[in-house]
């Protein structure tokens, strides 16, 4: 199931597709992995439910009769979510370090994006690469990803 556009039929296949294409599971509960916030699939009796949860508050969004229907829906949702395929390799308060990382990624012809968010009243500069590109640049995290 390595083809990126082949639609999975089961939750297990969807999970495998996500793993093979380096999607992030933190925002998706597929085949019952636990999340604190995000979207997921649940079966209740004979109905499949696409839901959103935010720290134990759950809202059912759509209902499906078959597993293949909900998996196709989830697949399309996940594929269109830029955050699902975004892997953070840069996180810190130093703008020049963030610019340095951007130059390295440009030199490597890597697709990436950067943003700035408030964090404890100071800006944090984040850098994300997409999908399995993380495997090519994982080594950069040790220098550019700083915990507070």
TIZA-377989 format. One record per atom (N, C-alpha, C, CB): residue in three letters; atom name; x, y, z. Coordinates in nm, 2 decimals. Glycine has a CB too. Example, Ala and Ser with C-alpha at 12.3 -4.5 7.8 and 13.67 -1.06 7.14 Angstrom:
BEGIN
resn_name_u_v_w
ala_N_1.32_-0.57_0.78
ala_CA_1.23_-0.45_0.78
ala_C_1.32_-0.33_0.78
ala_CB_1.13_-0.45_0.90
ser_N_1.28_-0.22_0.71
ser_CA_1.37_-0.11_0.71
ser_C_1.29_0.00_0.79
ser_CB_1.41_-0.06_0.57
***
This chain:
BEGIN
resn_name_u_v_w
unk_N_0.08_-0.12_0.00
unk_CA_0.00_0.00_0.00
unk_C_0.09_0.13_0.00
unk_CB_-0.09_0.00_0.12
unk_N_0.20_0.12_-0.07
unk_CA_0.29_0.24_-0.06
unk_C_0.25_0.35_-0.16
unk_CB_0.43_0.19_-0.10
unk_N_0.15_0.33_-0.24
unk_CA_0.11_0.44_-0.33
unk_C_0.04_0.55_-0.25
unk_CB_0.01_0.39_-0.44
unk_N_0.09_0.67_-0.26
unk_CA_0.03_0.78_-0.18
unk_C_-0.11_0.81_-0.21
unk_CB_0.11_0.90_-0.20
unk_N_-0.16_0.79_-0.33
unk_CA_-0.30_0.82_-0.36
unk_C_-0.40_0.70_-0.36
unk_CB_-0.30_0.89_-0.49
unk_N_-0.35_0.58_-0.33
unk_CA_-0.44_0.47_-0.33
unk_C_-0.52_0.47_-0.20
unk_CB_-0.36_0.33_-0.34
unk_N_-0.65_0.47_-0.22
unk_CA_-0.75_0.49_-0.11
unk_C_-0.75_0.36_-0.02
unk_CB_-0.89_0.53_-0.15
unk_N_-0.72_0.36_0.10
unk_CA_-0.73_0.24_0.19
unk_C_-0.87_0.20_0.21
unk_CB_-0.66_0.27_0.33
unk_N_-0.89_0.08_0.25
unk_CA_-1.03_0.03_0.27
unk_C_-1.06_0.01_0.42
unk_CB_-1.05_-0.10_0.19
unk_N_-0.96_-0.02_0.50
unk_CA_-0.98_-0.04_0.64
unk_C_-0.90_0.05_0.73
unk_CB_-0.94_-0.19_0.68
unk_N_-0.94_0.06_0.85
unk_CA_-0.86_0.15_0.94
unk_C_-0.72_0.11_0.96
unk_CB_-0.93_0.15_1.08
unk_N_-0.70_-0.02_0.96
unk_CA_-0.56_-0.08_0.97
unk_C_-0.48_-0.03_0.84
unk_CB_-0.56_-0.23_0.98
unk_N_-0.54_-0.04_0.72
unk_CA_-0.47_0.01_0.60
unk_C_-0.45_0.16_0.60
unk_CB_-0.56_-0.03_0.48
unk_N_-0.54_0.23_0.66
unk_CA_-0.53_0.38_0.67
unk_C_-0.41_0.41_0.76
unk_CB_-0.66_0.45_0.72
unk_N_-0.40_0.34_0.87
unk_CA_-0.30_0.36_0.97
unk_C_-0.16_0.33_0.90
unk_CB_-0.32_0.28_1.09
unk_N_-0.16_0.22_0.83
unk_CA_-0.03_0.18_0.76
unk_C_0.01_0.29_0.65
unk_CB_-0.05_0.04_0.69
unk_N_-0.09_0.34_0.58
unk_CA_-0.07_0.44_0.48
unk_C_-0.01_0.57_0.55
unk_CB_-0.20_0.48_0.40
unk_N_-0.07_0.60_0.66
unk_CA_-0.02_0.72_0.73
unk_C_0.13_0.70_0.78
unk_CB_-0.11_0.75_0.86
unk_N_0.16_0.58_0.83
unk_CA_0.29_0.55_0.87
unk_C_0.39_0.56_0.75
unk_CB_0.30_0.42_0.94
unk_N_0.35_0.49_0.64
unk_CA_0.44_0.48_0.53
unk_C_0.47_0.62_0.47
unk_CB_0.38_0.39_0.42
unk_N_0.37_0.71_0.48
unk_CA_0.39_0.84_0.42
unk_C_0.42_0.95_0.52
unk_CB_0.26_0.88_0.35
unk_N_0.46_0.91_0.64
unk_CA_0.51_0.99_0.75
unk_C_0.41_1.10_0.79
unk_CB_0.64_1.06_0.71
unk_N_0.28_1.06_0.80
unk_CA_0.18_1.15_0.86
unk_C_0.19_1.15_1.01
unk_CB_0.04_1.12_0.81
unk_N_0.14_1.25_1.08
unk_CA_0.14_1.26_1.22
unk_C_0.01_1.22_1.28
unk_CB_0.17_1.41_1.26
unk_N_0.02_1.13_1.38
unk_CA_-0.09_1.07_1.45
unk_C_-0.14_1.16_1.56
unk_CB_-0.06_0.93_1.49
unk_N_-0.07_1.26_1.60
unk_CA_-0.11_1.34_1.72
unk_C_-0.25_1.40_1.70
unk_CB_-0.01_1.45_1.75
unk_N_-0.30_1.43_1.58
unk_CA_-0.43_1.49_1.56
unk_C_-0.53_1.40_1.51
unk_CB_-0.41_1.60_1.47
unk_N_-0.50_1.27_1.50
unk_CA_-0.59_1.17_1.44
unk_C_-0.59_1.04_1.52
unk_CB_-0.56_1.14_1.29
unk_N_-0.71_0.99_1.56
unk_CA_-0.72_0.86_1.62
unk_C_-0.78_0.76_1.52
unk_CB_-0.82_0.87_1.74
unk_N_-0.68_0.69_1.46
unk_CA_-0.72_0.59_1.36
unk_C_-0.68_0.45_1.42
unk_CB_-0.64_0.61_1.23
unk_N_-0.77_0.36_1.42
unk_CA_-0.75_0.23_1.48
unk_C_-0.72_0.24_1.63
unk_CB_-0.64_0.15_1.41
unk_N_-0.79_0.33_1.69
unk_CA_-0.80_0.35_1.83
unk_C_-0.67_0.40_1.91
unk_CB_-0.83_0.22_1.89
unk_N_-0.58_0.47_1.84
unk_CA_-0.47_0.53_1.91
unk_C_-0.53_0.65_1.99
unk_CB_-0.36_0.58_1.82
unk_N_-0.48_0.68_2.11
unk_CA_-0.53_0.78_2.19
unk_C_-0.48_0.92_2.15
unk_CB_-0.50_0.76_2.34
unk_N_-0.57_1.02_2.15
unk_CA_-0.54_1.16_2.12
unk_C_-0.61_1.25_2.22
unk_CB_-0.57_1.20_1.98
unk_N_-0.55_1.36_2.25
unk_CA_-0.62_1.46_2.34
unk_C_-0.71_1.56_2.26
unk_CB_-0.53_1.53_2.43
unk_N_-0.67_1.58_2.14
unk_CA_-0.74_1.67_2.05
unk_C_-0.72_1.63_1.91
unk_CB_-0.69_1.82_2.08
unk_N_-0.83_1.63_1.84
unk_CA_-0.83_1.60_1.69
unk_C_-0.95_1.52_1.65
unk_CB_-0.70_1.52_1.66
unk_N_-0.93_1.45_1.53
unk_CA_-1.04_1.38_1.47
unk_C_-1.01_1.23_1.49
unk_CB_-1.05_1.41_1.32
unk_N_-1.12_1.15_1.48
unk_CA_-1.11_1.01_1.49
unk_C_-1.22_0.93_1.44
unk_CB_-1.09_0.97_1.64
unk_N_-1.20_0.80_1.44
unk_CA_-1.30_0.70_1.39
unk_C_-1.34_0.62_1.51
unk_CB_-1.25_0.62_1.27
unk_N_-1.47_0.60_1.52
unk_CA_-1.53_0.51_1.63
unk_C_-1.64_0.43_1.57
unk_CB_-1.57_0.60_1.75
unk_N_-1.65_0.31_1.62
unk_CA_-1.77_0.22_1.58
unk_C_-1.86_0.21_1.69
unk_CB_-1.72_0.08_1.53
unk_N_-1.99_0.24_1.67
unk_CA_-2.09_0.22_1.77
unk_C_-2.20_0.13_1.71
unk_CB_-2.15_0.36_1.82
unk_N_-2.22_0.02_1.76
unk_CA_-2.31_-0.08_1.70
unk_C_-2.27_-0.11_1.56
unk_CB_-2.46_-0.04_1.71
unk_N_-2.35_-0.08_1.46
unk_CA_-2.32_-0.10_1.32
unk_C_-2.28_0.03_1.25
unk_CB_-2.43_-0.17_1.25
unk_N_-2.27_0.14_1.32
unk_CA_-2.24_0.27_1.26
unk_C_-2.10_0.31_1.29
unk_CB_-2.34_0.37_1.31
unk_N_-2.04_0.37_1.18
unk_CA_-1.90_0.43_1.20
unk_C_-1.92_0.58_1.22
unk_CB_-1.81_0.39_1.08
unk_N_-1.85_0.63_1.31
unk_CA_-1.86_0.78_1.34
unk_C_-1.73_0.85_1.32
unk_CB_-1.91_0.80_1.49
unk_N_-1.73_0.96_1.25
unk_CA_-1.62_1.05_1.24
unk_C_-1.64_1.16_1.34
unk_CB_-1.60_1.11_1.09
unk_N_-1.55_1.18_1.43
unk_CA_-1.57_1.27_1.54
unk_C_-1.45_1.37_1.56
unk_CB_-1.60_1.19_1.67
unk_N_-1.48_1.47_1.64
unk_CA_-1.38_1.56_1.68
unk_C_-1.38_1.56_1.83
unk_CB_-1.39_1.71_1.62
unk_N_-1.26_1.55_1.89
unk_CA_-1.25_1.56_2.04
unk_C_-1.15_1.67_2.08
unk_CB_-1.20_1.43_2.10
unk_N_-1.18_1.74_2.19
unk_CA_-1.10_1.84_2.24
unk_C_-1.09_1.82_2.39
unk_CB_-1.15_1.98_2.21
unk_N_-0.99_1.74_2.44
unk_CA_-0.97_1.72_2.58
unk_C_-1.10_1.66_2.65
unk_CB_-0.93_1.84_2.65
unk_N_-1.14_1.55_2.60
unk_CA_-1.26_1.47_2.66
unk_C_-1.40_1.53_2.62
unk_CB_-1.25_1.47_2.80
unk_N_-1.40_1.63_2.54
unk_CA_-1.53_1.68_2.49
unk_C_-1.54_1.64_2.35
unk_CB_-1.54_1.84_2.51
unk_N_-1.63_1.55_2.32
unk_CA_-1.64_1.49_2.18
unk_C_-1.76_1.53_2.11
unk_CB_-1.63_1.33_2.19
unk_N_-1.74_1.56_1.98
unk_CA_-1.86_1.59_1.90
unk_C_-1.86_1.50_1.78
unk_CB_-1.85_1.74_1.85
unk_N_-1.97_1.43_1.76
unk_CA_-1.98_1.34_1.64
unk_C_-2.02_1.43_1.52
unk_CB_-2.09_1.23_1.66
unk_N_-1.94_1.42_1.41
unk_CA_-1.95_1.50_1.30
unk_C_-2.02_1.44_1.18
unk_CB_-1.82_1.55_1.25
unk_N_-1.99_1.31_1.15
unk_CA_-2.05_1.24_1.04
unk_C_-2.07_1.09_1.07
unk_CB_-1.96_1.26_0.91
unk_N_-2.17_1.03_1.01
unk_CA_-2.20_0.89_1.03
unk_C_-2.19_0.81_0.90
unk_CB_-2.34_0.87_1.09
unk_N_-2.13_0.69_0.91
unk_CA_-2.12_0.61_0.79
unk_C_-2.16_0.47_0.81
unk_CB_-1.97_0.61_0.74
unk_N_-2.21_0.40_0.71
unk_CA_-2.26_0.26_0.72
unk_C_-2.15_0.16_0.72
unk_CB_-2.36_0.24_0.61
unk_N_-2.04_0.19_0.64
unk_CA_-1.94_0.09_0.63
unk_C_-1.80_0.15_0.67
unk_CB_-1.94_0.04_0.48
unk_N_-1.71_0.06_0.70
unk_CA_-1.58_0.10_0.73
unk_C_-1.51_0.16_0.61
unk_CB_-1.50_-0.02_0.78
unk_N_-1.53_0.10_0.50
unk_CA_-1.46_0.16_0.38
unk_C_-1.50_0.30_0.35
unk_CB_-1.49_0.07_0.26
unk_N_-1.63_0.33_0.37
unk_CA_-1.68_0.47_0.35
unk_C_-1.61_0.57_0.44
unk_CB_-1.83_0.47_0.37
unk_N_-1.61_0.53_0.57
unk_CA_-1.55_0.63_0.67
unk_C_-1.40_0.64_0.65
unk_CB_-1.58_0.58_0.81
unk_N_-1.33_0.53_0.61
unk_CA_-1.19_0.53_0.58
unk_C_-1.16_0.62_0.46
unk_CB_-1.14_0.39_0.56
unk_N_-1.24_0.61_0.36
unk_CA_-1.22_0.70_0.24
unk_C_-1.24_0.84_0.28
unk_CB_-1.32_0.66_0.13
unk_N_-1.34_0.87_0.36
unk_CA_-1.36_1.01_0.40
unk_C_-1.24_1.06_0.49
unk_CB_-1.49_1.02_0.49
unk_N_-1.20_0.98_0.58
unk_CA_-1.08_1.01_0.67
unk_C_-0.96_1.03_0.58
unk_CB_-1.06_0.91_0.77
unk_N_-0.94_0.94_0.49
unk_CA_-0.82_0.95_0.40
unk_C_-0.82_1.09_0.33
unk_CB_-0.82_0.84_0.30
unk_N_-0.93_1.13_0.27
unk_CA_-0.94_1.26_0.20
unk_C_-0.92_1.38_0.30
unk_CB_-1.07_1.27_0.13
unk_N_-0.97_1.37_0.42
unk_CA_-0.96_1.47_0.52
unk_C_-0.81_1.49_0.56
unk_CB_-1.04_1.44_0.64
unk_N_-0.75_1.37_0.58
unk_CA_-0.61_1.37_0.63
unk_C_-0.52_1.42_0.52
unk_CB_-0.56_1.23_0.67
unk_N_-0.54_1.38_0.39
unk_CA_-0.46_1.42_0.28
unk_C_-0.46_1.57_0.26
unk_CB_-0.50_1.35_0.15
unk_N_-0.58_1.63_0.29
unk_CA_-0.60_1.77_0.26
unk_C_-0.55_1.86_0.38
unk_CB_-0.74_1.80_0.23
unk_N_-0.51_1.80_0.49
unk_CA_-0.47_1.87_0.61
unk_C_-0.32_1.89_0.61
unk_CB_-0.52_1.79_0.74
unk_N_-0.27_2.01_0.59
unk_CA_-0.13_2.04_0.58
unk_C_-0.06_2.01_0.71
unk_CB_-0.10_2.18_0.54
unk_N_-0.13_2.02_0.82
unk_CA_-0.07_1.99_0.95
unk_C_-0.05_1.85_0.98
unk_CB_-0.16_2.05_1.06
unk_N_-0.13_1.76_0.91
unk_CA_-0.11_1.62_0.93
unk_C_0.02_1.56_0.88
unk_CB_-0.23_1.54_0.87
unk_N_0.07_1.63_0.78
unk_CA_0.19_1.59_0.71
unk_C_0.31_1.68_0.75
unk_CB_0.18_1.59_0.56
unk_N_0.29_1.77_0.84
unk_CA_0.39_1.87_0.88
unk_C_0.47_1.81_1.00
unk_CB_0.33_2.00_0.92
unk_N_0.60_1.81_0.99
unk_CA_0.69_1.76_1.10
unk_C_0.78_1.87_1.14
unk_CB_0.77_1.63_1.05
unk_N_0.77_1.91_1.27
unk_CA_0.85_2.02_1.32
unk_C_1.00_1.98_1.34
unk_CB_0.79_2.07_1.45
unk_N_1.09_2.05_1.28
unk_CA_1.23_2.03_1.30
unk_C_1.30_2.15_1.36
unk_CB_1.30_1.99_1.16
unk_N_1.23_2.26_1.36
unk_CA_1.29_2.38_1.42
unk_C_1.20_2.44_1.52
unk_CB_1.33_2.48_1.32
unk_N_1.24_2.47_1.64
unk_CA_1.16_2.53_1.74
unk_C_1.25_2.60_1.84
unk_CB_1.07_2.42_1.82
unk_N_1.24_2.74_1.84
unk_CA_1.32_2.81_1.93
unk_C_1.30_2.96_1.92
unk_CB_1.47_2.78_1.90
unk_N_1.36_3.03_2.01
unk_CA_1.34_3.18_2.02
unk_C_1.44_3.26_1.94
unk_CB_1.34_3.22_2.16
unk_N_1.53_3.20_1.87
unk_CA_1.63_3.27_1.80
unk_C_1.60_3.29_1.65
unk_CB_1.77_3.20_1.81
unk_N_1.56_3.41_1.61
unk_CA_1.52_3.43_1.47
unk_C_1.64_3.40_1.37
unk_CB_1.48_3.58_1.45
unk_N_1.76_3.44_1.40
unk_CA_1.87_3.42_1.31
unk_C_1.90_3.27_1.29
unk_CB_2.00_3.49_1.36
unk_N_1.88_3.19_1.40
unk_CA_1.89_3.04_1.39
unk_C_1.78_2.99_1.30
unk_CB_1.88_2.98_1.53
unk_N_1.66_3.04_1.31
unk_CA_1.55_3.00_1.22
unk_C_1.58_3.03_1.07
unk_CB_1.42_3.07_1.26
unk_N_1.64_3.15_1.05
unk_CA_1.68_3.19_0.91
unk_C_1.79_3.10_0.86
unk_CB_1.73_3.33_0.91
unk_N_1.89_3.06_0.95
unk_CA_1.99_2.97_0.91
unk_C_1.94_2.83_0.87
unk_CB_2.09_2.95_1.03
unk_N_1.84_2.78_0.95
unk_CA_1.78_2.65_0.91
unk_C_1.71_2.67_0.78
unk_CB_1.68_2.61_1.02
unk_N_1.64_2.78_0.75
unk_CA_1.57_2.80_0.62
unk_C_1.67_2.79_0.51
unk_CB_1.50_2.93_0.62
unk_N_1.79_2.85_0.53
unk_CA_1.89_2.85_0.42
unk_C_1.94_2.71_0.39
unk_CB_2.01_2.94_0.46
unk_N_1.96_2.63_0.50
unk_CA_2.00_2.49_0.48
unk_C_1.89_2.41_0.41
unk_CB_2.02_2.42_0.62
unk_N_1.77_2.43_0.44
unk_CA_1.66_2.36_0.38
unk_C_1.65_2.40_0.23
unk_CB_1.53_2.38_0.45
unk_N_1.66_2.53_0.21
unk_CA_1.66_2.58_0.07
unk_C_1.77_2.51_-0.01
unk_CB_1.67_2.73_0.06
unk_N_1.89_2.51_0.05
unk_CA_2.01_2.45_-0.02
unk_C_1.99_2.30_-0.05
unk_CB_2.13_2.47_0.06
unk_N_1.91_2.23_0.03
unk_CA_1.87_2.09_0.01
unk_C_1.75_2.07_-0.08
unk_CB_1.85_2.03_0.15
unk_N_1.70_2.18_-0.13
unk_CA_1.57_2.18_-0.21
unk_C_1.46_2.11_-0.14
unk_CB_1.60_2.10_-0.34
unk_N_1.44_2.14_-0.01
unk_CA_1.34_2.08_0.07
unk_C_1.22_2.17_0.08
unk_CB_1.40_2.05_0.21
unk_N_1.10_2.12_0.06
unk_CA_0.98_2.20_0.09
unk_C_0.96_2.21_0.24
unk_CB_0.85_2.13_0.02
unk_N_0.93_2.34_0.28
unk_CA_0.92_2.36_0.42
unk_C_0.83_2.49_0.44
unk_CB_1.05_2.37_0.50
unk_N_0.79_2.51_0.56
unk_CA_0.73_2.64_0.60
unk_C_0.77_2.68_0.74
unk_CB_0.57_2.64_0.58
unk_N_0.77_2.80_0.76
unk_CA_0.80_2.86_0.89
unk_C_0.69_2.95_0.94
unk_CB_0.94_2.93_0.89
unk_N_0.68_2.95_1.07
unk_CA_0.59_3.05_1.13
unk_C_0.64_3.10_1.27
unk_CB_0.45_2.99_1.15
unk_N_0.57_3.19_1.32
unk_CA_0.61_3.25_1.45
unk_C_0.49_3.25_1.54
unk_CB_0.67_3.40_1.43
unk_N_0.50_3.20_1.66
unk_CA_0.39_3.19_1.75
unk_C_0.43_3.25_1.88
unk_CB_0.34_3.05_1.77
unk_N_0.33_3.31_1.96
unk_CA_0.36_3.36_2.09
unk_C_0.38_3.23_2.19
unk_CB_0.25_3.45_2.15
unk_N_0.48_3.24_2.28
unk_CA_0.50_3.13_2.37
unk_C_0.56_3.19_2.49
unk_CB_0.60_3.02_2.30
unk_N_0.49_3.19_2.60
unk_CA_0.53_3.25_2.73
unk_C_0.58_3.39_2.71
unk_CB_0.65_3.16_2.79
unk_N_0.50_3.47_2.64
unk_CA_0.52_3.61_2.61
unk_C_0.64_3.64_2.53
unk_CB_0.53_3.68_2.74
unk_N_0.70_3.54_2.46
unk_CA_0.81_3.56_2.37
unk_C_0.78_3.49_2.24
unk_CB_0.94_3.51_2.43
unk_N_0.83_3.54_2.13
unk_CA_0.80_3.47_2.00
unk_C_0.89_3.34_1.99
unk_CB_0.83_3.56_1.88
unk_N_0.82_3.24_1.94
unk_CA_0.89_3.11_1.90
unk_C_0.88_3.10_1.75
unk_CB_0.82_2.99_1.98
unk_N_1.00_3.06_1.69
unk_CA_1.01_3.04_1.55
unk_C_1.01_2.89_1.52
unk_CB_1.13_3.11_1.49
unk_N_0.91_2.85_1.44
unk_CA_0.90_2.71_1.41
unk_C_0.93_2.68_1.26
unk_CB_0.76_2.65_1.45
unk_N_0.98_2.56_1.24
unk_CA_1.01_2.52_1.10
unk_C_0.96_2.38_1.08
unk_CB_1.16_2.53_1.07
unk_N_0.88_2.36_0.97
unk_CA_0.82_2.23_0.94
unk_C_0.86_2.18_0.81
unk_CB_0.67_2.24_0.95
unk_N_0.89_2.05_0.80
unk_CA_0.90_1.99_0.67
unk_C_0.78_1.89_0.65
unk_CB_1.04_1.91_0.66
unk_N_0.76_1.84_0.53
unk_CA_0.65_1.77_0.50
unk_C_0.68_1.62_0.48
unk_CB_0.58_1.82_0.38
unk_N_0.59_1.53_0.53
unk_CA_0.59_1.39_0.51
unk_C_0.73_1.33_0.54
unk_CB_0.56_1.36_0.37
unk_N_0.77_1.24_0.45
unk_CA_0.89_1.16_0.48
unk_C_1.02_1.24_0.45
unk_CB_0.89_1.04_0.39
unk_N_1.01_1.37_0.41
unk_CA_1.13_1.45_0.41
unk_C_1.19_1.46_0.55
unk_CB_1.09_1.59_0.36
unk_N_1.11_1.44_0.65
unk_CA_1.16_1.44_0.79
unk_C_1.28_1.34_0.80
unk_CB_1.05_1.40_0.89
unk_N_1.27_1.23_0.73
unk_CA_1.38_1.13_0.74
unk_C_1.51_1.18_0.68
unk_CB_1.34_1.00_0.67
unk_N_1.50_1.27_0.59
unk_CA_1.62_1.33_0.52
unk_C_1.69_1.43_0.61
unk_CB_1.59_1.38_0.39
unk_N_1.61_1.50_0.69
unk_CA_1.66_1.61_0.77
unk_C_1.65_1.60_0.92
unk_CB_1.60_1.74_0.73
unk_N_1.62_1.48_0.97
unk_CA_1.60_1.45_1.11
unk_C_1.72_1.50_1.19
unk_CB_1.57_1.30_1.14
unk_N_1.84_1.49_1.13
unk_CA_1.96_1.52_1.20
unk_C_1.97_1.67_1.24
unk_CB_2.08_1.49_1.11
unk_N_1.89_1.76_1.17
unk_CA_1.89_1.90_1.20
unk_C_1.81_1.93_1.33
unk_CB_1.82_1.97_1.09
unk_N_1.73_1.84_1.37
unk_CA_1.65_1.87_1.50
unk_C_1.74_1.89_1.62
unk_CB_1.56_1.75_1.52
unk_N_1.85_1.81_1.62
unk_CA_1.94_1.82_1.74
unk_C_2.00_1.96_1.76
unk_CB_2.06_1.72_1.73
unk_N_2.01_2.04_1.65
unk_CA_2.07_2.17_1.66
unk_C_1.96_2.28_1.66
unk_CB_2.16_2.20_1.54
unk_N_1.84_2.25_1.59
unk_CA_1.74_2.36_1.58
unk_C_1.61_2.34_1.65
unk_CB_1.72_2.37_1.43
unk_N_1.60_2.23_1.72
unk_CA_1.47_2.21_1.80
unk_C_1.51_2.22_1.95
unk_CB_1.41_2.07_1.76
unk_N_1.46_2.32_2.01
unk_CA_1.50_2.35_2.15
unk_C_1.37_2.34_2.24
unk_CB_1.57_2.49_2.17
unk_N_1.38_2.27_2.34
unk_CA_1.27_2.26_2.44
unk_C_1.29_2.37_2.54
unk_CB_1.26_2.12_2.51
unk_N_1.18_2.42_2.60
unk_CA_1.19_2.52_2.70
unk_C_1.17_2.46_2.83
unk_CB_1.08_2.63_2.68
***
